């Protein structure tokens, strides 16, 4: 499509919803050729953050074509079914929310592995999982193996019009993705809800968030770091308020 646009001199704008480090840094000649052809006919290529823009420019040049195009963020709608208790919330417990399609690399297994360490300090901690996917079976088996299944609440897929309710029922949000991500809407929704956030250094978070001001950063796959940051956020009420 890019080649035809170039040949017929038609203006073309691409919007990238999030690229992988592996693709940008590929050494495969075939993929390198495809990426250069992709840029050939494009008048502008929109990415979701300044960091991703810089990554492309360093590798492929085309700095005049690269622009940051932010996703639209709609204001929160009035809460529906406000009285419905999604997971029998108890005031004495802390509920941490994970929202994502459950696939390898999104980091749910990392949180589950960190749970024994969290529960030693905060035995009334609960992990709430909203979503489904092919890696759910492995995650449930891991929870059983580590004997933390009683500390996990599986909500399954929540309709988008009700998802804001789940954020409002939760005490903190954790986004442990191993992917570079673009502008993950689950993280944006958590920001809109106002609950404290723990996240890996995905592009959006590094570009727009500041540690100890509106998030705590964790290292992807670092179980001790995940457990430490969860416990720190639960215990430190001043830190909760700052976020």
C-alpha positions as CSV (number, residue, x, y, z in Angstrom):
1,X,0.0,0.0,0.0
2,X,2.9,2.3,0.8
3,X,4.6,1.6,-2.5
4,X,1.4,2.2,-4.5
5,X,0.9,5.5,-2.6
6,X,4.4,6.5,-3.5
7,X,4.0,5.5,-7.2
8,X,0.6,7.3,-7.6
9,X,1.7,10.3,-5.4
10,X,-1.1,9.9,-2.9
11,X,-0.6,11.3,0.6
12,X,-0.5,8.6,3.2
13,X,-0.5,8.7,7.0
14,X,0.2,5.6,9.1
15,X,-0.7,5.3,12.8
16,X,1.3,2.7,14.8
17,X,-0.5,1.5,17.9
18,X,2.7,0.2,19.4
19,X,5.8,-1.4,17.9
20,X,8.0,-4.1,19.3
21,X,11.7,-3.6,20.2
22,X,12.4,-6.8,18.2
23,X,11.0,-5.4,15.0
24,X,12.7,-2.0,15.3
25,X,16.1,-3.6,16.0
26,X,15.7,-6.5,13.7
27,X,18.8,-7.7,11.8
28,X,16.7,-9.7,9.3
29,X,17.3,-8.2,5.9
30,X,13.8,-9.1,4.7
31,X,12.1,-7.3,7.5
32,X,14.5,-4.3,7.2
33,X,13.5,-4.0,3.6
34,X,9.8,-4.1,4.4
35,X,10.2,-1.4,7.1
36,X,12.0,0.9,4.6
37,X,9.3,0.3,2.0
38,X,6.8,1.1,4.7
39,X,8.4,4.5,5.2
40,X,8.8,5.0,1.4
41,X,5.2,6.1,0.7
42,X,4.3,7.5,4.1
43,X,4.0,11.3,4.4
44,X,3.7,10.9,8.2
45,X,4.0,8.0,10.6
46,X,2.3,8.5,14.0
47,X,3.5,6.8,17.1
48,X,2.1,7.1,20.7
49,X,5.1,8.5,22.6
50,X,8.2,10.6,22.1
51,X,10.3,7.6,23.2
52,X,9.0,5.4,20.4
53,X,9.5,8.2,17.9
54,X,13.2,8.5,19.0
55,X,13.6,4.7,18.7
56,X,12.4,4.8,15.1
57,X,14.5,7.8,14.2
58,X,17.7,6.3,15.6
59,X,17.2,3.1,13.6
60,X,15.7,4.3,10.3
61,X,16.0,8.1,10.2
62,X,12.9,9.7,8.5
63,X,12.7,12.2,11.4
64,X,10.6,14.6,9.4
65,X,8.0,11.9,8.9
66,X,7.7,10.8,12.5
67,X,5.1,12.5,14.7
68,X,3.6,11.7,18.1
69,X,-0.2,11.2,17.9
70,X,-1.9,10.6,21.3
71,X,-4.9,8.4,21.7
72,X,-8.2,9.9,22.5
73,X,-9.1,9.7,26.2
74,X,-12.8,10.1,27.0
75,X,-14.0,11.4,30.4
76,X,-15.3,8.8,32.8
77,X,-19.0,8.1,32.4
78,X,-21.4,7.9,35.4
79,X,-20.9,4.6,37.2
80,X,-23.4,2.0,36.3
81,X,-24.5,-0.6,38.9
82,X,-22.7,1.5,41.6
83,X,-24.0,-0.6,44.4
84,X,-22.9,-4.0,42.9
85,X,-20.0,-5.4,44.9
86,X,-17.9,-7.0,42.2
87,X,-15.8,-9.2,44.5
88,X,-17.4,-9.0,47.9
89,X,-15.1,-6.2,49.0
90,X,-14.2,-6.1,52.6
91,X,-12.8,-2.9,54.2
92,X,-10.1,-4.8,56.0
93,X,-8.5,-6.2,52.8
94,X,-6.4,-4.6,50.1
95,X,-7.4,-5.3,46.5
96,X,-4.9,-5.0,43.7
97,X,-6.3,-4.9,40.2
98,X,-4.8,-6.5,37.0
99,X,-6.6,-5.8,33.7
100,X,-5.5,-7.3,30.5
101,X,-5.9,-10.1,28.0
102,X,-4.1,-13.0,29.8
103,X,-1.2,-13.9,27.5
104,X,2.5,-14.6,28.1
105,X,4.4,-11.4,28.6
106,X,1.7,-9.4,30.2
107,X,3.2,-10.3,33.6
108,X,0.3,-11.8,35.5
109,X,2.5,-14.9,36.3
110,X,5.0,-12.5,37.8
111,X,2.4,-11.1,40.2
112,X,1.3,-14.6,41.2
113,X,5.0,-15.6,41.9
114,X,5.3,-12.4,44.0
115,X,2.1,-13.2,46.0
116,X,3.8,-15.4,48.7
117,X,6.2,-12.5,49.5
118,X,3.3,-10.0,49.6
119,X,1.2,-12.2,51.8
120,X,3.9,-12.6,54.4
121,X,3.7,-8.9,55.1
122,X,0.0,-8.3,54.1
123,X,-1.9,-11.6,54.6
124,X,-5.2,-9.9,53.8
125,X,-4.1,-8.9,50.3
126,X,-6.2,-9.9,47.3
127,X,-5.3,-9.9,43.6
128,X,-8.2,-9.2,41.3
129,X,-7.9,-10.3,37.7
130,X,-10.2,-8.8,35.0
131,X,-9.7,-10.5,31.7
132,X,-9.2,-13.9,30.0
133,X,-6.9,-15.5,27.5
134,X,-4.8,-18.5,26.6
135,X,-2.3,-18.1,29.5
136,X,-5.0,-18.2,32.2
137,X,-4.8,-22.0,32.7
138,X,-1.0,-21.8,33.3
139,X,-1.6,-18.9,35.7
140,X,-4.3,-20.8,37.7
141,X,-2.0,-23.8,37.9
142,X,0.8,-21.7,39.1
143,X,-1.4,-20.2,41.8
144,X,-2.4,-23.7,43.0
145,X,1.3,-24.8,43.0
146,X,2.3,-21.8,45.1
147,X,-0.8,-22.2,47.3
148,X,-2.1,-18.7,46.8
149,X,-5.3,-19.5,44.9
150,X,-7.4,-18.3,47.8
151,X,-5.8,-14.8,47.4
152,X,-6.9,-14.4,43.7
153,X,-10.3,-13.3,42.5
154,X,-10.9,-14.2,38.8
155,X,-13.5,-11.8,37.4
156,X,-13.2,-12.9,33.7
157,X,-14.0,-10.5,31.0
158,X,-15.8,-7.3,32.2
159,X,-17.8,-5.3,29.7
160,X,-16.1,-1.9,28.9
161,X,-19.1,0.1,30.1
162,X,-18.7,-1.5,33.6
163,X,-14.9,-1.7,33.8
164,X,-14.6,1.7,35.4
165,X,-16.6,0.3,38.4
166,X,-14.0,-2.3,38.9
167,X,-11.2,0.3,39.1
168,X,-13.3,2.2,41.6
169,X,-13.7,-0.9,43.8
170,X,-9.9,-1.5,43.8
171,X,-7.2,-0.1,46.0
172,X,-4.3,-0.2,43.6
173,X,-3.5,-1.1,40.0
174,X,-0.5,-3.1,38.8
175,X,0.7,-3.2,35.2
176,X,3.6,-5.6,35.0
177,X,3.9,-6.0,31.2
178,X,7.1,-7.2,29.6
179,X,6.1,-5.5,26.3
180,X,7.2,-2.0,25.4
181,X,3.5,-1.2,24.8
182,X,2.2,1.9,23.1
183,X,-0.5,3.7,25.1
184,X,-2.1,0.9,27.1
185,X,-5.7,1.9,27.9
186,X,-5.8,-0.2,31.0
187,X,-3.1,2.1,32.4
188,X,-4.8,5.2,31.2
189,X,-8.1,4.0,32.8
190,X,-6.3,3.5,36.1
191,X,-4.9,7.1,35.9
192,X,-8.5,8.3,35.3
193,X,-9.8,6.4,38.3
194,X,-7.2,8.0,40.6
195,X,-6.0,4.7,42.3
196,X,-2.3,4.2,43.0
197,X,-0.3,2.6,40.2
198,X,2.6,0.2,40.0
199,X,3.9,-0.3,36.5
200,X,6.9,-1.5,34.5
201,X,8.7,1.1,32.4
202,X,6.5,0.8,29.3
203,X,6.9,3.7,26.8
204,X,3.7,5.5,27.9
205,X,4.7,5.3,31.6
206,X,8.2,6.5,31.1
207,X,7.0,9.3,28.8
208,X,4.2,10.7,31.0
209,X,4.5,9.4,34.6
210,X,6.9,10.3,37.4
211,X,7.9,7.8,40.1
212,X,6.6,8.6,43.6
213,X,4.4,11.3,42.1
214,X,1.9,9.3,40.1
215,X,3.3,5.7,40.0
216,X,5.9,3.3,41.3
217,X,8.1,1.6,38.7
218,X,9.0,-2.1,38.8
219,X,11.4,-4.1,36.8
220,X,9.7,-6.5,34.4
221,X,10.0,-10.1,35.8
222,X,11.6,-9.0,39.0
223,X,9.5,-10.9,41.6
224,X,11.2,-9.3,44.7
225,X,10.8,-5.8,43.3
226,X,7.1,-6.4,42.5
227,X,6.5,-7.7,46.0
228,X,8.4,-4.9,47.7
229,X,6.6,-2.2,45.7
230,X,3.2,-3.7,46.5
231,X,4.0,-3.9,50.2
232,X,5.4,-0.4,50.2
233,X,2.3,1.0,48.6
234,X,0.0,-0.8,51.0
235,X,1.9,0.4,54.1
236,X,2.8,3.9,53.0
237,X,-0.5,5.9,53.2
238,X,1.2,9.2,52.3
239,X,2.5,7.6,49.1
240,X,-1.0,6.4,48.3
241,X,-2.3,9.9,48.6
242,X,0.4,11.4,46.5
243,X,-0.6,9.1,43.6
